[in-house]
């Protein structure tokens, strides 16, 4: 049963039934509806702001998982970079040094690389940069790996050529000297036998009877063979490659010709006394990059350590006069 409300009318001094006008009812109804809508809107806004939706929670979970994976990958990438740096250092300081190759410049290796610390980058990047930064890091490592592979291919070729180089470097005496008694004059300042003045003697003089075989001390190509008017008489110059040349002077007769390939131990002529010479001997020189060096340090292939030590003493205390 609907309750009926009454109010006291002071004009009529009696209680009368309370009747609400339709206009007031409508205003109250629409006011209630408006308040409900506003309240609902506020609640929705607060819910979207402070209470994540299932989709947002799933997206956040996926993002956190992706970020952790990226950090793991970045850590692995940093480890790979450190390993690459170690390989590059070993490449320059060990492998290339063994084969006398020039180190690779850092500018070449850093062509597609960045020098910044990748871990510091991770802390500063935003969400959109995660993928691109990882791609840059992997591209960095990939470029360095490819460049290092090229370097190792070059070293592999150096290894293949090393046997040829060792066979080409002068490493034996130019005449048979088993008893080590044929070195008459060593490398250094000596008295010229003709002019009697001090002069730089740029090689070793090996005394031997005329007709004693003269041997190539390393593989190479004959550059000079015969007389050239420079005092060496009949002589041979062999280009061994790799910056090495040897000269064999005062031969009685030359066996080889210019352009001919010779091997270590091959007879290239016979001892004589042609040119500016005071007796049969072989004047022998070793040149490295056109600079004369003491040949005595290139007899390691046919001497024992004791013999090598002895020949060093003989060469240093030989005759004060040269034979040419």
C-alpha positions in Angstrom: 0.0 0.0 0.0 1.4 3.3 -1.1 2.1 5.7 1.7 0.3 9.1 1.6 2.2 12.1 2.9 0.5 15.1 4.6 1.7 18.5 5.5 0.4 21.3 7.8 -1.0 24.2 5.9 -0.6 27.4 7.9 -3.1 29.2 5.8 -5.9 26.9 6.4 -4.7 25.7 9.7 -5.2 22.1 8.8 -3.4 19.0 7.4 -3.6 18.5 3.7 -2.4 15.8 1.4 1.1 16.4 -0.2 0.9 16.3 -4.0 4.1 16.5 -6.0 3.8 18.3 -9.3 4.7 16.4 -12.5 7.3 19.0 -13.4 9.1 18.4 -10.2 8.9 14.6 -10.7 10.4 14.9 -14.1 13.2 17.2 -12.9 14.0 14.7 -10.1 14.0 11.8 -12.6 16.3 13.4 -15.1 18.6 14.7 -12.4 18.9 11.1 -11.1 19.7 9.8 -14.5 22.3 12.6 -15.1 24.0 11.9 -11.8 24.0 8.2 -12.5 25.6 8.8 -15.9 28.3 11.1 -14.5 29.0 8.6 -11.7 29.3 5.7 -14.1 31.6 7.7 -16.3 33.9 8.6 -13.4 33.9 5.0 -12.3 34.8 3.8 -15.8 37.6 6.4 -16.1 39.0 5.4 -12.7 38.7 1.7 -13.7 40.6 2.2 -17.0 43.2 4.3 -15.3 43.9 2.3 -12.1 42.6 -1.1 -12.9 44.3 -2.7 -16.0 42.2 -4.7 -18.4 42.9 -8.3 -19.1 44.3 -7.3 -22.5 46.5 -4.7 -20.9 47.7 -7.2 -18.3 48.5 -9.7 -21.1 50.3 -7.0 -23.1 52.3 -5.9 -20.1 53.3 -9.5 -19.3 54.4 -10.1 -22.9 56.4 -6.9 -22.8 58.2 -7.8 -19.6 58.9 -11.2 -21.0 60.3 -9.7 -24.2 62.4 -7.2 -22.2 63.9 -9.9 -20.1 64.7 -11.9 -23.3 66.3 -8.8 -24.8 68.5 -8.3 -21.7 69.6 -11.9 -22.0 70.4 -11.5 -25.7 72.2 -8.2 -25.1 74.3 -9.8 -22.4 75.2 -12.6 -24.8 75.9 -10.0 -27.5 78.3 -8.2 -25.1 80.0 -11.5 -24.3 80.4 -12.2 -28.1 81.8 -8.7 -28.5 84.4 -9.3 -25.8 85.3 -12.6 -27.4 85.6 -10.9 -30.8 87.9 -8.2 -29.3 90.1 -11.0 -27.9 90.3 -12.7 -31.3 91.1 -9.4 -33.0 93.8 -8.7 -30.5 95.3 -12.2 -30.9 95.0 -11.7 -34.7 97.1 -8.6 -34.6 99.6 -9.4 -31.9 100.1 -13.1 -32.5 99.0 -14.6 -35.8 100.0 -11.7 -38.1 103.2 -11.1 -36.2 104.3 -14.7 -36.9 104.0 -14.2 -40.6 105.3 -10.6 -40.6 101.9 -9.3 -41.8 100.7 -5.8 -41.0 98.0 -5.6 -38.3 94.5 -4.7 -39.4 93.7 -1.1 -38.5 90.9 -0.6 -36.0 89.2 1.8 -38.4 88.7 -1.1 -40.8 87.2 -3.4 -38.2 85.0 -0.6 -36.8 83.5 0.2 -40.2 80.0 -1.1 -39.3 80.4 -1.1 -35.5 79.6 1.2 -32.7 82.0 1.8 -29.8 79.3 2.6 -27.1 78.6 0.2 -24.3 75.5 -1.8 -25.2 74.4 -2.5 -21.6 74.3 1.3 -20.9 72.1 1.7 -24.0 69.6 -0.8 -22.7 68.9 1.3 -19.6 68.3 4.4 -21.6 66.2 3.2 -24.5 62.4 3.3 -24.7 60.0 0.6 -25.8 60.2 1.2 -29.5 64.0 1.1 -29.5 64.4 -2.4 -28.1 64.2 -4.2 -31.5 66.2 -1.7 -33.4 69.0 -1.6 -30.8 69.2 -5.4 -30.8 69.4 -5.4 -34.5 72.2 -2.9 -34.4 74.1 -5.0 -31.9 73.8 -8.1 -33.9 74.7 -6.3 -37.1 77.8 -5.0 -35.2 78.9 -8.5 -34.3 78.1 -9.9 -37.7 80.2 -7.3 -39.4 83.1 -7.9 -37.1 82.8 -11.7 -37.6 82.8 -11.4 -41.4 85.8 -9.1 -41.3 87.6 -11.5 -39.0 86.8 -14.4 -41.3 88.4 -12.5 -44.1 91.5 -11.9 -42.0 91.8 -15.5 -41.1 91.5 -16.5 -44.8 94.4 -14.1 -45.4 96.4 -15.7 -42.6 95.6 -19.2 -44.0 97.1 -18.0 -47.3 100.2 -16.8 -45.4 100.5 -20.2 -43.8 100.3 -21.9 -47.2 103.0 -19.6 -48.5 105.2 -19.9 -45.4 106.8 -23.1 -46.6 107.8 -21.4 -49.8 109.1 -18.4 -47.9 111.3 -20.6 -45.6 112.7 -22.3 -48.7 113.5 -19.0 -50.3 115.3 -17.3 -47.4 119.1 -17.8 -47.6 119.9 -20.4 -45.0 123.1 -22.3 -46.0 126.7 -21.4 -46.8 127.5 -20.7 -50.5 130.4 -23.1 -50.6 131.1 -26.4 -48.8 132.6 -25.5 -45.5 132.3 -28.6 -43.3 135.4 -27.8 -41.3 134.5 -24.2 -41.0 137.9 -23.1 -42.2 137.1 -21.2 -45.3 135.8 -17.8 -44.0 138.7 -15.4 -44.6 137.1 -12.1 -44.0 133.9 -11.1 -42.2 131.3 -8.4 -42.5 132.3 -4.9 -41.4 135.2 -2.4 -41.8 138.2 -4.1 -43.5 141.4 -2.9 -45.2 141.0 -2.9 -48.9 143.7 -5.3 -50.3 144.3 -3.1 -53.4 144.1 0.4 -52.1 145.1 -0.3 -48.5 142.4 2.0 -47.1 139.6 1.1 -44.6 136.5 0.2 -46.4 133.1 -1.4 -45.5 133.2 -5.0 -46.4 129.5 -5.8 -47.1 129.8 -9.6 -47.1 131.8 -12.7 -46.3 134.8 -14.0 -48.2 135.0 -17.8 -48.5 138.4 -19.0 -49.7 138.4 -22.2 -51.8 140.3 -23.6 -54.7 139.3 -22.4 -58.2 136.5 -24.6 -59.6 134.9 -25.3 -56.2 131.1 -25.3 -56.7 129.1 -22.3 -55.5 125.6 -23.1 -54.3 122.4 -21.0 -54.2 121.6 -20.5 -50.6 117.8 -20.3 -51.1 115.1 -20.7 -53.8 114.8 -17.8 -56.1 115.2 -16.3 -59.6 118.5 -15.2 -61.1 118.6 -11.5 -61.4 122.2 -11.0 -62.6 124.6 -13.5 -64.2 128.0 -12.5 -65.5 130.1 -9.4 -65.7 128.6 -6.0 -64.9 131.8 -3.9 -64.4 131.3 -3.3 -60.7 134.4 -5.2 -59.4 132.7 -8.5 -58.7 133.8 -10.1 -62.0 131.7 -13.0 -62.9 129.0 -13.0 -60.4 125.4 -13.9 -59.7 122.6 -12.1 -57.9 119.5 -14.1 -56.9 116.2 -12.5 -56.0 114.6 -14.8 -53.4 111.4 -12.7 -53.0 110.1 -11.4 -49.7 112.7 -8.7 -49.8 115.8 -11.0 -49.9 118.6 -11.0 -52.4 122.0 -12.7 -52.4 125.2 -11.9 -54.3 128.0 -14.4 -55.2 131.1 -12.7 -56.6 134.4 -13.4 -58.4 133.3 -16.7 -60.0 135.6 -18.5 -62.5 132.5 -19.5 -64.5 128.8 -18.8 -64.1 126.4 -21.7 -64.7 123.0 -20.0 -64.6 121.2 -17.5 -66.7 119.2 -14.4 -66.0 115.5 -15.3 -65.3 116.4 -18.9 -64.4 114.7 -20.5 -61.4 117.1 -22.0 -58.9 116.7 -24.0 -55.7 118.6 -24.0 -52.5 121.7 -26.2 -52.8 121.8 -25.9 -56.6 125.2 -25.2 -58.2 125.1 -21.7 -59.8 128.8 -21.4 -60.7 132.4 -22.2 -59.6 134.9 -20.3 -57.4 137.3 -18.1 -59.2 139.2 -14.8 -58.9 137.7 -12.6 -61.6 137.1 -8.9 -61.1 138.8 -7.0 -58.2 140.2 -10.0 -56.4 143.5 -11.0 -54.9 142.9 -14.8 -54.9 140.3 -17.5 -55.5 137.3 -16.9 -53.3 133.6 -16.4 -53.2 132.4 -13.0 -52.0 128.9 -13.5 -50.6 126.4 -10.9 -49.6 122.8 -11.0 -48.2 120.5 -8.0 -48.8 117.2 -7.4 -47.1 115.1 -4.7 -48.8 118.2 -3.5 -50.6 120.2 -3.2 -47.4 123.3 -5.3 -46.8 123.3 -7.5 -43.7 125.8 -9.8 -42.1 125.4 -13.2 -43.9 126.8 -15.1 -41.0 123.3 -15.0 -39.3 121.8 -16.9 -42.3 123.7 -20.3 -41.9 121.3 -21.9 -39.5 120.1 -24.6 -41.9 123.4 -26.5 -42.3 125.1 -25.9 -38.9 124.7 -27.3 -35.4 124.4 -24.7 -32.6 128.0 -25.4 -31.7 129.2 -24.9 -35.3 127.1 -21.8 -35.6 128.7 -20.4 -32.4 132.1 -21.2 -33.8 131.5 -19.7 -37.2 130.4 -16.5 -35.5 133.7 -16.2 -33.7 135.6 -17.0 -36.9 133.8 -14.3 -38.8 134.3 -11.7 -36.1 138.0 -12.5 -35.7 138.9 -13.1 -39.4 141.6 -11.3 -41.4 141.7 -7.6 -41.1 142.0 -7.5 -44.9 139.4 -8.6 -47.4 140.2 -10.5 -50.5 138.3 -8.0 -52.8 
